[in-house]
Amino acid sequence: MIVNRRSLYLFRLFSDLILINAAFIISAVLAQSWEILLDRYYMFFLLVGLNLLWIIFTNVSGFYSDFHSRNFPFQFVNLIKETIAQVLASIIFIFLVKEDLFTRNFIVYYALLLIFLISLRIIVFRKTLKSLRRKGKNIRNLLIVGSSDVGRKFKEMIKSNPDFGYNFVGFAADTENNGSAPDVLGNISELESLIEKHKVDEVVIAVTGKSNDFLDEIIKVCNRRAVRTHIIPDYFKFLSSRFQVSMFGNFPIITARREPLEEAHWRFIKRTFDIVFSLLVIIFVLSWLFPVIFILTKLTSPGPVFFIQDRVGAKNKKFKCYKFRTMKVSSSDPNSKFKPVVENDPRVTKLGRFLRKSNLDELPQFLNVLKGEMSVVGPRPHAVTYDEVYGKIVDEIRLRYNVKPGITGWAQIHGLRGDVPDEEENIRRTRKRIEYDIWYIENWSLTLDIQIILITVWQMLRGKGMGV
């Protein structure tokens, strides 16, 4: 409902397309000359392709998202990603057509100019828009029906983002008791007079537990006054931050949470990455590390090298999870009573302490990844007994089963690893860990996976554990 949202999007997009074309031509002229560029007419096919690529990639990444565009550092990182895509496309095209003049210098000039020009556009656009809003240009008066927590949170968002184009005039309380709050202008029975008195342009309905007749009456009042009406759903508390509104035939459907890995092409990309990455780890790391750990395990503790345990995977299916054994055999029975491993646990062997601290005990799980039971990145798989206990703490635990479990994950790189002796603290950490897991599922991207892997490697070098 941002004022002129579509117009602002189109303005930003077309401005950037103009800058892309300018950066391309300037780079070509600096690298060679205008005459040579005209002679190599096929370079203009590359230019058309780069324009199309920009449109597609910016829509996929949310580059022009109203909220993402508010944070310049965030948008600058996205700009770097878009520029990398442009550079890679240029390199592939130049290689395929065997171009020998517009090569390294041209690509470097194009990348630098693109980053500079679009960064400049972002800064100028934001400052100009804020200036226009401050001067009262295209500002709409907004009234919120309902002064509950939802309504007040919405008010705070409007007040903290003046460039959305709204001037908050006040609340119309949904009860006869208006309270003493100075921003409550009256109650709903006075809605029509409040709209007229404060010259309200748009109304947001943020009330809960009311009948359809109640909403119909408010909308009728707004329609009589030609005021645009928006509704925050009564079931707002059940929606995730990634909910999606779409049309199913002639019916509007609100999906409570959007999960990128529901799409087949993203699952294919993630699976391809898992296979390639796992093969590299197995060939270059596990192939020589396994004999070393095998010998050390046999010398320091009787029992098998591997610890194989039933764990809960995608779609709530059980699978055999592989780890290097880190505990004494009598204590590592997978059917033993639930007892989480904590710091300085006496059941852990001396070699096991090192393996757990360095995360090397998790390396055999790359075999699970190759088998398709796990992913490199995802929510950590729980042992069956753990899962039963955690399920009593967090109702939403089954949402984790929508994706394959991972060797490392978003929760793990944020320090939410394993359990602690204190029961209350353990419950808090469990809730937080599953909250982070659900956030990862709703916000998955390949670049996020790569980021988590890099942070995990860094934490491994620092001796921080990651698994359970």
N, C-alpha and C positions, 0 to 999 in steps of 0.2 A: 504493500500500500504506500510505498515511498512516492512522493509527488514526482510525476513525470519519469517513473522508473524506466519505462521502455525507451523514451526519448533519450534519457541519459546514457543508457546502454548503447543505443545506436550511434550516438555522438562519439562516445569513447571508442567504439569499434572502428567506425569510419576514419576517425582521426588517426588511429594507430595504423590502419591500412595505408593511409597517405604517407605516414612516416616510414613504413616498411618499404614502400616504393621509392621514397626519397633516399633512404639509406642504401638501398640496392644500387640505384643509379649513381649516387655520389661515390660509393665504394668502387663501382666498375670504372668510373672515370679516373679516380685516384690510382687504381691498380694498373690501368692501361690508358685508354682514351675513349672519347665519345665515338670517334670514327670506328675504332675496333669493336666497340660494343654493338654498333649498328650493323657491322659486317657479320658478327656472330649472332645472327637473329634468333637462334635457338635459345640463347640465354634469357630471352623474354618468356619462353615457355617455363623456365625455372622460376621467373618472377611470378607468373600466374599461379604456379604450384605452391610457392611460398605464401601467397595471399590466402589460398584455400586452406593450406596447412594451419595458418594462424587462426582462421575462423574456427576450424574443427577443434584444435588443441585448446584454445582459450575457453571454448564452451565446455569441454570435458573437464578441464582443471578448475573451472569456476573463477577464471582470472578476472572477470568483470562482475563477480558476485558483489552485491551491495554491501555486505558486511566484510568480506575479504578485502575489498578495495579501500576500506577505512584505515587499514593498518599498512603503512608504507613498507616497513621491513618485510612483512609477510608477502606483500605484492611484489617486492623486489626479488625475493627468492623465486616466486612464480615466474617473474620475468626472465630470470636466468634459465629456468627450465624451458620456457618457450624459446629462448634464444638458442639453447643447445639443440632443440628439435629442428630449428631453422638451419643451423650449421650442419647438422648431420644430413639433412635432406639435400643441402647444397653440395656436400662432399660426394654423396652417392650419385647425384646427377652429373657432376663434373667428371667423375670416374667413368660413368656409363657412356657419356658422349665423347670421352677421351679429349676433353678440353685441356689445352696446354698453356693458355695465357691467363685466364681468370681462375687462378688457383689459390695459393696460400695467402698472398697479400690481400686479394679480394675478400676472402673469407674472414680474415682478421679484421679488416676495415668494416665489413658488414656487421659482424657481431658487436664490435665496440660502438659503432654508430647507432645500432638498433637499441642497445641498452641505454645509451646516453639520451637519445631522442625520446624514447617512450618514458623513461624515468622523468625527464623534464616535463613531458605532457602530463604525467600523473600528478606531479607537484603543482604545476600551474593550474590544472583542472580543479584540484582539491581546494586550493587557496581561492580561486575565482568563485567556486560554488559556495564556499563558506561566506565569502564577502557578500555575494548576492543575497544569501539567506539572512545575513545580519541586517541588510538594508531593507528587508521585508519583501523582497522580490519573490513572487509566486509562493507565498506562505499561506497555509490553510489552518483555520481554527479547528481544534480537535477537542471534543468532549468525550469523556469515558463514562459509560453507564456501569455503575458498580465500583465501590471503593474497597473491594477485598484485596487480598495479597496479590492476586493475579493482576488486577487493575492497577495497583500501585507499582508493581514491577514494570508494567507496560509504560506507565507514566515516566518512570526513571529512565527507561530506554529512550523515549522521545525527548526528554529534557537533556540527556547526555549526548544526543546526536542531532543538533539543530539543523544540520544540512540535509536531514530527511525532508525538511520542508513543512514542519508542523509547529503550530503554537498551541501548547496545552492551555485550555481555558479553565478546566476544572472537572469535578466529578458530579454525576447525578447519582445519589445514593439509592440503593435498591431496597431500602427500608424506610419506614416513616421517621426513625430516629437518625437524624442527619449527623449527630456527633458534633464535636467542637473543632474538627479539622477545618482550617481556613480555606482549603481548596475544594471543599464540598459545597457546591452552589445551591443545592436543593435536592429534593427526592424525585423519583421517576414520575410521579403524578404531575410534576411541574415541567416535564421534559420539553413540551412544545414552547412554553414561554421562555425557558432557558436557551433554547436554540435561537429564538428570535432576539432575545436580549443581548446575547454574546456573539451574535452573527456566526454561529457554528456552521462550518462547511462539511465536516465529517464526524461521525459518531462511531465509537468502538464499544461493543457490548461485551462486558467482562463479568457477567454474573453466573452463578452456579446454582444448580438445583431448582431451576424454574421451569414451568410448563411451556409447551409450544405456544399456547395462547398468550402467555406473558411476552414472549419474543415477538409474536405477530403484532401485538399492540405497539411495541416500541418501533418496529419497522414501519408500520402504517404511519406513525407520527413523523418519522424521518422522511418517508416518501411524500407526505403532504407538504413538507418544507423543502423538498428537493435536496435532501442531505444524504450523502453517500453513507452507507452503513457497513460496518465490518464486525464479524463475530469471532471472539476467541472461544473455541469449543469448550463445552462444559467438562469434557473428558480430557482437557489439556494436560492434567497431571499424569495421565497414562501414556502420553506421547513422548517419544525420545526427541532429542534435538535434531534428528535426521529424518523426521517424518516426511511423507511425500503425499501430495494431493494430485490425483490423476482422474481422468474420465474413463469409465468402463461402460461402453455403449453410451447411453444417455444419462448414466448415473455418476455423480461425483463420488469418488472413493478416497478416504483418508487412510493411508497405510501408516501404522503406528511407528514403524522403524524401517529405514531403508538400509539394505545391506548390499554393497557393491558386488560381493561374491555370489549373489544370486544369479548374476549374468554369466552365461556360459563362456563368453570370450575372456572375461576376467579370470575365471577359474582355469581356463586353458593357459593363460599367460602365467598365472601363479604356479601352476603345476610344471610348466616348462622350466621356469626359473628354479623350482625346487629340484628337479632332476639334474639340471646342469650344475647347480651349486653343490649338491650332494656328491655327485661324481668327482668333482674337483677336490672336495674335502677327503673323500675316501681314498682317492689315488695319491694325493700329495701329503696327506697328514695321517690318516688312519692306517695306511699300508705299512708305515714304519713304526708308528706309535703303538699299535696293537701288540707286536712282539715284546716291546719294552715293558708295557704294563702287564702283559701275561707273565713274564719272568718275575717281575717285582711282586706281583700278587701271590704267586706260588711260593716265593721265598719268605714272605712276611705273614701270610695268613692262610690256613687250610681252607679249601673249598673251591668252587668254580670261579672263573674269571668274570663271567657275566651274571648279572642279577636280572632275571626276567620276571616281570610282574604284569598282571592283568590291569589294564587301565581303560578309562572311558574315552572313546574317540568320537568322531563326527557321527551324527544321527544316533547318539547314545549306544553305539556299537562297541563292544569290548575288543581289545587287541593286545597282543603280547609286546610290551615295551621293553627295549633293551637298554641296559646301563652297565658300566663297569661296576662290579661289586665293591661297595665301600664299607659295608657293615659285616660284623661277625655272622657266620652262617646261622647260628641258632636264633639270631635276632632279625634275620632278613627274610623269614618265612612270609611269603606273600599272603598267606591266609591267617596270619597272626592278628590279634586284636589291634584296633586302630590306636596308634601311638605315634604322633608326628615326631620327626627328627628335629631336634633343637640344637642350638650352639653348645659345643663341648659335650655332646651326647656320648656316653661311655660305650655305646654299641658300635660306634664308628671306629674303624681301624686307623692306625697311624697313616698308612698309605691312603686310606679313604679320605682322611681329613684334607690331604693335599689335593686329591682328585676332585673333591666337592668344592673346595675353595677356588680351584682353577677352572672348574666346570668341565674338566676332561672326562669326568664320569658320564657325561651326557653324549659324548661323541658317537657311541654305537647307535644312537637314535637316527643317524643319517641313513642307516639301513631301513628303519621304519619309514623314513621319507621316501626312499626309492621304492618301497613296497606300496606306497600310496596310502599308508595308514596315518602319517603325520605330514606336517609341513615344516619348513625351516622356521617360519615365524607364525605364531598363533598362540592362543591361550594354552598354558601348560596343561597336559593331561593329568587328571587326578587318578590315583589308585581307587579301586571300587569302594573300599572302606572309607577313604577320605571323602569321596564324592557323596556318600550317604550322610556323613556328618555335616559337610559344608551345605548340603541341600536343606538342612534344618535351619541354617543360619540365613541363607539368601534364597528367596523364592525364585529369582530370575536365573538361577544357575544353569538351567537347561538351555538358555539362549546361547551358551558357549558351544553347544553341540551343533550349531548351524554351520560351523567351519571345522576344518581339521585342526587338531591340537598341534602345537609347535614346540620346537626345541628351546626357543627363547620367545619372549613376547613383550608387549607394551608394559604390562604390569611388572615384569621382572627387571626391566631397565630402570624402573622407577623405585627399585628397592623393595618391592613387595614379593619377597622370596621366602618360601618355607613358612614355618610356624615359630611361635615363641611360647615359653612356659606359661605366661600369664594368660588365663582364659579370656578375660575381658578384652585385653589387647589383641588376642588372637582372633576374636570375633570381629573386632574393628578392622583388622588387617585383611581378614577374609572378605568382608564386604567391599572394602576398597579394591582389593585385587580383582574381584569379579566385576566391579564397576569399570575398572580399567580394561578388562577383557572385552566387555560389551562395547566400550568406546572404540576399541580397535576394530571390532567386527563391523561397526557402523561407519568407520572412517578409513577402511582399508584402501591402500594404493600400493603399487609396486615400489614407488619411491619411499613410502613409509616403511615397507619391509626392509629396504636397503639401509635406511637410517637406523632401524632397530638392530640390524646385524652389525653395523659399524660401531654403534654404542656398546653392544654386547662384547665385541672383540676388545674394545678399549677397557671395559670393566674386567674382562678376563685377565688382561695384562696387569691390571691393578689388584687382582686377586679377589674380586667380588663374585660371589656365587650367583647363579641365575635360575636354577631349577628347583623342583620339589621331588 
